[in-house]
């Protein structure tokens, strides 16, 4: 990836006017490169789970216990960022079949 590509992505994100970003990563991935692009885009509130010190890249640095399944880890981050589940959603995986008639 070139610097021009990163800046172009930041410009595209800025044009959307996002006010919040929640970065979901796997346990061993750093959210900080993505947070930097989001900062360049001017997104005012950025949340992620980070083991590394994020400086001013993250507004919410959520902590997660080791060994927590990825889905539960992501749900905990979303809740901590203020994005809870909708009423009636228990957060469990569900497969819904839609009948095509």
N, C-alpha and C positions, 0 to 999 in steps of 0.2 A: 504494500500500500504506500502511496506517495503522499507527501504533505498536502499537495493540492486536493487529493481525494478526501483527506480528513477535513480540511477546511470547507470543501464543498458540502460534505455531510453536515457539518455544523451550520452552514448557511441554510440548508434545507430544513433542519430541525428548528432553527430560529424562526423561520417563516411560518411554522405551524403554531407558534405562540404557546407552547406547552408551559405549564406552571409547575408540574411535578414530574419526577422520573423515579422509578423504582427499578434498580438493576438487579436482575436475578442471575446468579452464576452458580456453577457447581462449587463444591467445597474447596477445591484446589485452584479455582480461577480467581484472579484479582479483578475487582470491578473498577479499579482506578483508571485504566486507560479509557474505558467507556465514560467514566465520570468526567474525565478531562474534556472529551468531545462535547459532552452535555453542558459543561461550564462554558466552553467556547461558544456554544449556541445560546448562552444566556438563560438557561433554565434555572429558575431561582431556588428550587428545592429538589435535592437529590438524595435518595436513600439507597443503602446497600449493606450487605454483610461484608466486613473487611477485617482481616487479621492484621493487615499493615496499617500504620498510622496514615490517615488520609489527608492530613492538613486541612485545607479549606475545600477540598474536592467533594466531600460529603457533608450534608447537613444532618443526616441521621446515619450514624455508624452503629448498626444493630449487631448484637453479639448472638451467637448461636452455639449451643452445646455440641461437642463432638458426637458423632454417631447418630444424629437426628436425620431421619430420612429426608431426601431432597425436597419432596412435596411439602412436608411439614415445616421445613426450614423456610421455604418460599412463602408459605401462608403466614408464618410468624413475622417475616419481614414486612409483608403487605399490611398486616394488622398494626405493626409498630409504626408504619408510615401513615396510618390513618385510613387504610382501605380495608375495611372489614368485609366479611361475607354478607351477601344480601339476606334478608329475612327468609327463614325456612331452609337455608343451605347449611348443612352440617359439616361441610368441608371434606366429606368422604368422596372417594372416587366413585363415579356412577356412570354406567353405560346406559344410554337411552336409545331405544330403537324407535325410529320413526316409520310408520307404515306409509307406503306410497300407494295410494289407491286412486 
